[in-house]
Structure formats: C-alpha cells, structure tokens
C-alpha cells in the first residue's frame, strides 16, 4: 500500500469511527439555557473521542496493512476469472 492510499484509507477509517463514536457518553443537560438547543449535549467529550478515534483508525490501518502483506486480503483479480458483464 502506497502513502497516498494509506493516507486516504486512514482518513476514511477515522471519519467512520468518529461518526460512530459521537453518540457514546452523551447526556442532555438538566436545565436548558435560553438560546441553546434542547438536544445539545452537556459535555460531548470531543477531544477524548478524537483521541480514541485516532487510536482505533491507526489499529484498523495496521490490520489492513498486515492483511494485505500476508495475502489475507487480496485485491488482484485472478487472471482466469471472467469479467462481470451487466448486459
């Protein structure tokens, strides 16, 4: 895997994991102040979620790299495989 492919894959992993982590640990405030949305979280802990997202995205990228290097994940099409024809 090249640098560009690895970087793009890391960014995709990071955003997917971050979006999945956003709802965890969110609590609504007991008293909503004027001008604030009623569904806005009291403390979203974005720094902690971003840190854990970075750790998990790095782990996912490392597992992908290991899988590609060990040939557990194969992206090449076999030479004798027929081409997919839709029509």
C-alpha positions in Angstrom: 0.0 0.0 0.0 1.4 3.4 -1.0 1.5 6.6 1.1 -1.5 8.2 -0.7 -3.6 5.0 -0.4 -2.7 4.6 3.2 -3.5 8.3 4.0 -6.8 8.1 2.2 -7.7 4.9 3.9 -6.8 6.3 7.3 -9.0 9.4 6.8 -11.9 7.2 5.7 -11.4 4.9 8.8 -11.1 8.0 11.1 -14.3 9.7 10.0 -16.3 6.5 10.0 -15.2 5.6 13.5 -15.6 9.2 14.7 -19.2 9.4 13.4 -19.9 6.1 15.1 -18.4 7.3 18.4 -20.2 10.6 18.6 -23.4 9.3 20.4 -21.5 7.4 23.1 -21.5 9.0 26.6 -23.7 11.9 25.6 -26.1 13.3 28.3 -28.6 16.0 27.9 -28.5 18.9 30.3 -31.0 19.0 33.2 -31.5 22.8 32.8 -31.6 24.1 29.2 -30.4 27.7 29.0 -32.2 30.2 26.7 -30.8 30.1 23.3 -29.4 26.6 23.5 -30.9 23.6 21.7 -32.7 21.2 23.9 -31.0 18.2 22.4 -27.5 19.6 22.6 -25.2 17.5 24.8 -24.0 18.9 28.1 -20.4 17.8 27.5 -19.7 16.0 24.2 -16.1 15.0 25.1 -14.9 15.6 21.6 -11.1 15.6 22.4 -11.4 12.2 24.1 -13.4 10.8 21.2 -11.0 12.2 18.7 -8.1 10.6 20.6 -9.8 7.2 20.7 -10.8 7.5 17.1 -7.2 8.1 16.1 -6.0 5.1 18.1 -8.7 2.8 16.5 -8.2 4.2 13.0 -4.4 3.5 13.3 -5.2 0.0 14.5 -7.6 -0.6 11.6 -5.0 0.7 9.1 -2.3 -1.5 10.7 -4.6 -4.6 10.4 -5.4 -3.7 6.8 -1.6 -3.4 6.0 -0.9 -6.7 7.7 -3.8 -8.4 5.9 -2.5 -7.1 2.6 1.1 -8.1 3.2 0.2 -11.6 4.4 -2.2 -12.0 1.5 -5.2 -12.5 3.8 -6.8 -9.6 1.8 -6.3 -9.9 -2.0 -7.2 -7.1 -4.2 -6.0 -8.5 -7.5 -8.5 -10.2 -9.8 -7.4 -13.7 -10.8 -6.3 -14.0 -14.5 -8.7 -16.8 -15.3 -11.8 -15.1 -13.7 -14.4 -14.0 -16.2 -15.2 -10.3 -16.4 -18.5 -9.1 -15.0 -20.9 -8.3 -17.8 -24.1 -6.5 -16.8 -25.8 -6.6 -20.2 
